[in-house]
């Protein structure tokens, strides 16, 4: 009896009406979503909100046209084949920054912002070349390929050939420990300390044995230049104090003054003891 009531014509018609209402609601909802989607697609293509020009600021060495071409590649095309990547609300800001930083190592900082809705303003800060890194110490007559290094030890661009000691040079493996910001800073401080002692350091070589050899002006090729030797893990301040004390004490004081041209090395690897060798 109950089954017959549930299957009565009146209840079946009520179910059908409810299904039609439900399906109509779904249809209206989907139609509304489609209309909104098409409206957004239309609005996204309006010229007033699409980038038509890229303005690059701050580059001194990097070529503007090359940078512009790299940016244009990132904003070319559409999302879902519908929404243009040039839209100021949709342009791939993070991808542009990431690609430029990966492709152009000279870029230190970058910021992007739409300007007047039609221009994308790209502001750059370039790394400044302070030193060079040249890999292995060259043998006599061999050419070397060097790369620019910034103040934090970041190797970022190939350097042209320079005659003479235009930049202080680093030699050795380009390891994380060697070019870590803190370690690199200590090496530079020690190098500047040597200059304060009246010495003229021109290059630094980090050996595979954990030693640091700092070559001084006065030898060509570099392998025959006078050098100061210390451990890479040494207390640089303590080493500097030992060196200063030795340079101010006889007999090294007189030998360094009168026989500098024959200096081969000053060895600071053995605690407070300072060893030297002259020809």
C-alpha positions in Angstrom: 0.0 0.0 0.0 2.8 2.4 0.9 4.6 1.6 -2.3 1.5 2.5 -4.3 1.3 5.8 -2.6 4.9 6.7 -3.3 4.3 5.9 -7.0 1.1 7.7 -7.3 0.8 10.1 -10.3 0.7 13.2 -8.1 4.0 12.4 -6.4 5.7 11.4 -9.6 4.7 14.7 -11.2 6.0 16.6 -8.1 9.4 14.8 -8.4 9.6 15.7 -12.1 8.8 19.4 -11.3 11.5 19.5 -8.6 14.0 17.9 -11.0 13.2 20.5 -13.7 13.6 23.3 -11.2 16.9 21.9 -10.0 18.2 21.4 -13.6 17.0 24.9 -14.5 19.0 26.3 -11.6 22.1 24.5 -12.7 21.6 25.7 -16.2 21.2 29.3 -15.1 24.2 29.0 -12.8 26.4 27.6 -15.7 25.0 30.2 -18.0 25.9 33.0 -15.5 29.4 31.6 -15.1 29.8 31.5 -18.9 28.6 35.1 -19.3 31.0 36.3 -16.5 33.8 34.3 -18.1 33.1 35.9 -21.5 32.8 39.3 -20.0 36.1 38.9 -18.2 37.7 37.7 -21.4 36.4 40.7 -23.2 37.5 43.2 -20.5 41.0 41.5 -20.3 41.6 42.4 -24.0 40.8 46.1 -23.7 43.8 48.2 -24.8 43.5 50.4 -21.8 44.6 47.6 -19.5 47.1 45.9 -21.7 50.9 46.5 -21.7 52.0 48.0 -25.0 55.5 49.2 -24.0 58.3 48.1 -21.6 60.4 50.7 -20.0 63.7 49.5 -18.5 65.6 51.7 -15.9 68.9 51.3 -14.1 70.8 49.1 -16.6 74.3 50.4 -17.3 76.0 47.4 -18.8 73.2 45.2 -19.9 71.7 45.9 -23.3 68.2 47.4 -23.2 67.0 45.7 -26.4 68.2 42.3 -25.2 66.4 42.8 -21.8 63.3 44.0 -23.6 63.3 40.9 -25.9 63.5 38.6 -22.9 60.6 40.3 -21.2 58.5 40.3 -24.4 58.9 36.5 -24.6 57.4 36.2 -21.1 54.4 38.3 -21.8 53.7 36.9 -25.3 50.7 34.5 -25.7 47.6 33.9 -23.6 46.4 32.0 -20.6 43.9 29.2 -21.6 44.2 30.6 -25.1 41.9 33.5 -24.0 43.4 35.9 -21.5 46.4 37.9 -22.7 49.5 37.8 -20.6 50.0 41.5 -21.4 47.0 42.4 -19.1 48.3 44.5 -16.2 46.4 42.4 -13.7 47.5 39.1 -15.2 51.1 39.6 -16.5 53.5 37.0 -15.2 55.5 39.2 -12.8 57.2 36.4 -10.8 58.2 34.5 -14.0 59.7 37.6 -15.5 61.7 38.3 -12.4 62.9 34.7 -12.1 63.8 34.4 -15.8 65.7 37.7 -15.9 67.7 36.8 -12.7 68.5 33.4 -14.1 69.5 34.6 -17.6 71.3 37.8 -16.6 73.6 37.1 -13.6 74.7 40.8 -13.6 71.2 41.8 -12.2 71.3 42.2 -8.5 67.8 43.4 -7.8 64.7 43.8 -10.0 61.2 45.3 -9.5 58.3 45.5 -11.9 55.2 47.7 -11.8 52.6 48.9 -14.4 52.8 52.5 -15.3 49.8 54.3 -16.6 48.2 50.9 -17.4 50.0 50.7 -20.7 53.7 50.7 -19.8 55.5 48.1 -17.7 58.3 49.8 -15.8 61.2 47.5 -15.0 63.8 48.8 -12.5 67.1 47.1 -12.3 70.2 47.3 -10.0 73.3 45.8 -11.6 76.1 44.0 -9.8 79.3 46.0 -9.7 82.5 44.3 -10.6 85.0 44.6 -7.7 87.2 41.6 -8.3 87.7 38.7 -10.8 87.8 35.0 -10.4 90.1 33.2 -12.8 90.0 29.5 -11.9 93.4 27.8 -11.8 96.7 29.8 -11.6 98.0 30.1 -15.1 101.3 28.8 -16.2 103.8 31.0 -18.0 102.4 32.3 -21.3 99.0 30.6 -20.9 95.8 32.6 -21.4 93.3 32.8 -18.6 89.5 33.2 -18.6 88.3 35.4 -15.8 84.8 36.3 -14.5 83.7 39.3 -12.6 83.0 39.0 -8.8 80.9 41.5 -6.8 81.6 42.7 -3.2 79.9 39.6 -1.7 81.9 37.0 -3.8 79.1 36.4 -6.3 80.6 35.4 -9.7 78.3 36.9 -12.4 79.8 37.7 -15.8 82.6 36.9 -18.1 85.4 39.5 -17.9 87.4 40.8 -20.9 91.1 40.5 -20.9 92.9 43.2 -18.8 96.6 43.8 -18.9 98.2 44.5 -15.5 96.5 44.4 -12.2 93.2 46.2 -12.9 91.2 43.9 -10.6 92.3 41.9 -7.6 92.1 38.2 -8.7 90.9 35.1 -7.0 92.1 31.6 -8.0 91.0 28.2 -6.9 87.8 26.1 -7.0 84.5 28.0 -7.0 83.2 26.2 -4.0 80.4 27.3 -1.7 82.8 27.7 1.3 85.3 29.7 -0.7 82.7 32.2 -2.0 80.4 32.2 1.0 79.5 35.7 2.0 81.0 35.6 5.4 84.3 33.8 4.4 84.7 36.1 1.4 84.3 39.1 3.6 87.0 37.9 5.9 89.4 37.4 3.0 88.8 40.9 1.7 89.3 42.4 5.2 92.6 40.5 5.4 93.7 41.6 1.9 92.9 45.2 2.9 94.9 44.8 6.1 97.9 43.8 4.1 97.5 47.0 2.1 97.5 48.9 5.4 100.9 47.2 6.2 102.3 48.7 3.0 102.1 45.4 1.1 100.6 45.2 -2.4 98.5 42.0 -2.8 97.4 41.4 -6.4 95.8 37.9 -6.2 94.6 35.2 -3.9 94.8 31.4 -4.5 92.7 28.9 -2.4 94.6 25.6 -2.7 93.0 22.2 -2.6 95.0 21.5 0.6 93.1 24.2 2.6 95.8 26.9 2.3 95.5 30.4 1.2 98.3 32.0 -0.9 98.2 35.7 -1.4 100.5 36.9 -4.2 102.2 40.2 -3.8 103.2 42.6 -6.6 106.6 42.0 -7.9 106.6 38.7 -9.9 105.7 37.7 -13.4 104.4 35.2 -14.0 102.3 35.0 -10.9 103.8 31.6 -9.9 107.1 33.3 -9.1 105.6 36.3 -7.3 106.3 36.7 -3.6 103.5 35.4 -1.5 102.0 35.1 2.0 100.8 31.7 3.0 98.1 31.0 5.7 95.5 28.4 6.5 92.0 29.0 5.1 90.5 28.3 8.5 92.9 30.5 10.4 91.9 33.4 12.7 92.7 36.1 10.2 92.9 38.8 12.9 95.4 36.9 14.9 97.4 36.0 11.7 97.5 39.7 10.8 98.7 40.7 14.2 101.5 38.1 14.0 102.5 39.3 10.6 102.6 42.9 11.7 104.7 42.0 14.7 107.2 40.1 12.4 107.4 43.0 9.9 108.2 45.4 12.8 110.9 43.1 14.2 114.4 42.3 13.1 115.7 40.6 11.1 112.6 40.4 8.9 112.1 44.2 9.1 115.5 44.9 7.4 115.3 42.0 5.0 111.9 43.1 3.9 113.1 46.6 3.3 116.4 45.8 1.6 115.8 42.5 -0.1 112.1 42.6 -1.0 112.8 41.8 -4.7 114.2 38.4 -3.6 111.3 37.5 -1.3 109.8 34.1 -2.0 107.3 33.7 0.8 106.2 34.5 4.3 104.5 31.5 5.9 101.9 32.2 8.6 100.5 28.6 9.0 102.2 27.7 12.2 100.6 29.5 15.1 102.6 32.5 16.4 105.7 31.5 14.4 106.4 33.4 11.1 108.7 31.8 8.6 110.2 33.6 5.6 112.4 32.8 2.7 114.5 35.1 0.5 116.7 34.1 -2.3 
